[in-house]
Amino acid sequence: QVQLVESGGGLVQAGGSLRLSCAASGSIFSSNTMAWYRQAPGKQRELVAAITSLGSTNYADSVKGRFTISRVNALNTVYLQMDRLQPEDTAVYYCNAKWKEPLGGLMDYWGKGTLVTVSS
């Protein structure tokens, strides 16, 4: 029912920038949290940044000051501006959306991911 589609990944040199986008479609509750996770080769998936529909944000310590998450509520779209990229940022980046249904439980959806590769 709900689909999240990421875009913007690619190859970039250390110190460079990329902007990821995630467009959500389907029946999405207006009060929700959208987030970016990443999974590096051989590593567990980790939260990178999250943003609520009211604009509150959280960042992983490893990206704070370098990455900026933002969203356009009317478009159900979330962005991740990644600056001063490091090789350690290399990972598949996944978009996530969560919310509580008014008369239901927690909804949790994931995109298929977009690959970010940062070369030395």
Residue pairs with C-beta under 8 A, 6 or more apart in sequence:
1 26
1 27
2 24
2 25
2 26
2 27
2 28
2 97
2 107
2 109
3 24
3 25
3 26
3 109
3 111
4 22
4 23
4 24
4 95
4 96
4 97
4 109
4 110
4 111
5 22
5 23
5 24
5 25
5 95
5 111
5 112
6 20
6 21
6 22
6 93
6 94
6 95
6 111
6 112
6 113
6 114
7 20
7 21
7 22
7 23
7 114
8 18
8 19
8 20
8 21
8 114
9 18
9 20
9 92
9 93
9 114
9 115
9 116
10 18
10 115
10 116
10 117
11 117
11 118
11 119
12 18
12 85
12 116
12 117
12 118
12 119
13 118
13 119
13 120
14 85
14 86
14 87
14 118
14 119
14 120
15 84
15 85
16 85
16 118
17 81
17 82
17 83
17 84
17 85
18 82
18 85
18 116
19 79
19 80
19 81
19 82
20 36
20 79
20 80
20 82
20 93
20 95
20 114
20 116
21 77
21 78
21 79
22 34
22 36
22 77
22 78
22 79
22 80
22 95
22 111
23 75
23 76
23 77
24 34
24 76
24 77
24 78
24 95
24 97
24 109
25 76
28 76
28 97
28 99
29 99
29 100
29 101
29 102
29 107
30 53
30 73
31 52
31 53
31 99
31 100
32 52
32 53
32 97
32 98
32 99
33 50
33 51
33 52
33 53
33 97
33 98
33 99
34 50
34 51
34 71
34 78
34 95
34 96
34 97
34 98
35 47
35 48
35 49
35 50
35 51
35 69
35 78
35 95
35 96
35 97
35 98
36 47
36 48
36 49
36 50
36 69
36 78
36 80
36 93
36 94
36 95
36 96
37 45
37 46
37 47
37 48
37 93
37 94
37 96
38 45
38 46
38 48
38 89
38 91
38 92
38 93
38 94
38 116
39 45
39 46
39 91
39 92
39 94
39 113
40 88
40 90
40 91
41 90
41 91
43 91
45 94
46 60
47 58
47 60
48 59
48 60
48 63
48 67
48 69
48 80
48 93
49 57
49 58
49 59
49 60
49 63
49 67
49 68
49 69
49 80
50 57
50 58
50 69
51 57
51 58
51 69
51 70
51 71
51 78
53 71
53 73
55 71
57 69
59 67
59 69
62 88
63 82
63 89
66 82
66 83
66 84
66 85
67 80
67 81
67 82
67 83
68 80
68 81
68 83
69 78
69 79
69 80
69 81
70 78
70 79
70 81
71 77
71 78
71 79
76 97
78 95
80 93
82 89
82 116
85 116
85 118
86 118
87 118
87 119
87 120
88 118
89 116
89 118
90 116
90 117
90 118
91 115
91 116
92 113
92 114
92 115
92 116
93 113
93 114
93 115
93 116
94 110
94 111
94 112
94 113
95 110
95 111
96 108
96 109
96 110
96 111
97 107
97 108
97 109
98 106
98 107
98 108
98 109
99 106
99 107
100 106
100 107
101 107
